[in-house]
Amino acid sequence: MILRRWRMLKANASRSAAVLLGLDNQRSVITRQVAGNRDVLTYSPFGFSSTLEKYPLPGLTAQILEAAGLYLLGNGKRAYNPVLMRFHSPDAWSPFGMGGINAYAYCEQDPVNWQDLSGNERKKSGTWFPQNKLPTIYEIDAPGKFVPTREEAIQKLKTTPISALPEEIVKPFKRIESLEKTRQIQIETINISKRALEGRISTDSPLREIERPLMEQYIRETEKLQRKTERKIYLAREEFTRKVLRLTKDDWSAIDAKVEELRNNDTFARRLVGLFSGT
């Protein structure tokens, strides 16, 4: 029997003896005490442990290590191999969802600051320290070239004007806007045509003069066009997401500089207007 409190592992009880477990900030089992005997467990950053193999106990992030040496995350949904440092199957939420760009990567290659309990997406590890505890290898070896996380990219997009973004980002964004307008027109056209088909329009409307078979055919054709437009919107959003997630920290620094430049220009323009109006 395994005892937990607020997802924190407390103890493991078998028929013969109770086992007291000690956890680290990742909730990984690092000590095991039975009847006065205390064992210490160690892990690599990606969860491999040569000391855990002899104990059929929870290990990395309090997950059960199976006999095959795998962690079955998400109640058996995906098998994670701490030796290969990757999943055995791709993530259905990748590459454009919360699973990250690499469908096989564990915690997007940052297991020090993140953990994955569901097999679908990474979450901040621990409950005591809100900030990252250690820099990743990418930040040490390639400062500025590291790609921000999806969450960081979303936060930056929320506060960045479209005029400050590079053209490769603006182009799919404008395409999405244009397609959304087309889709809305198609939806309104279909709704009006259906009302005309049901006789729910004004008596002087020219749509009343269109024969029913012709109107039905028109609706079907417009619905086909709407589905094609929705497909184009989906592909454009994928392109937009893919290009945003490829922006490095250096790219975002350049964008921030552009934002500051736009703010300064706006302030200068306001001063000019103030002088011109005499206010």
Buried (B, 14 or more C-beta within 10 A) or exposed (E): EBEEEEEEBEEBEEEEEEBBBBBBEBBBBBEBBBEEEEBEBEBEBBBBBEBBEEBEBBBBBBBEBEEEBBBBBEEEEBBBBBEBBBBEEEBEBBBBBBBBBBBBBBBBBBBBBBBBBBBBBBEEBBEEEEEBEEBBEBBEEEEEEBBBBBEEBEEBBEEBEEEBBEEEBBBBBEBBEEBBEBBEEBBEBBEBBEEBBEEEBEEEEEBEEBEEEEBBEBBEEBBEBBEEBBEBBEBBBEBBBEBBBEBBBEBBEBBBEBBEEEEEEEEEEEEEEEEEEEE
